[in-house]
């Protein structure tokens, strides 16, 4: 149902933000899969079934991203997801990624002992080839951890074509490099409701 044309993986290390270098650099990564949009060019009332076909793709992408980041599962503290829909599609085609993308990362991390009670933040847009998307990142276990409010920009050169989709997963190993605006600290997480 979804034919993958390209996969782009991006990993970056942030050593400082014009201040003192942290003991450990922040590593952030994203993976973007460019694939056919089976609903492009028409309105189809029932599309929910397509999420089932995306589940194995989501899990494969989560595994690939973690491998590319080359860090232990326990190092992952932030995650997020996103979608860029080609111009012959609609925003709802991007929304198909909510369950397959989010649960793929949560399942992978949970299986390896990382609690993931927080909802996976998301964003999506309809765009032309090479459109950039700022994918939000928040703490994997508590959405109110202010130090982990972040985003990573993702762009696949030349994609999506009008009849394609770009589905994205993102992860990070910690807080913004010089986070210092207060709020709930990760050490104070209770971990029951996904918020605190």
Secondary structure, DSSP 4 states (H G I P E B T S, - for coil): ---EEEEEEEEEEE--SSSPPPSS-EEEEEEEEEEE-TTTTS--S--TTHHHHHHHHHHHHHHHHHHHHT--GGG--EEEEEEEE-TTS-HHHHHTHHHHHHHHHHHHHHHTT----SPPEEEEEE--TT-EEEEEEEESS-TT-GGG-EEEEEE-TT---TTEEEEEEEEESSS-TT--S-S--GGG---SSS--
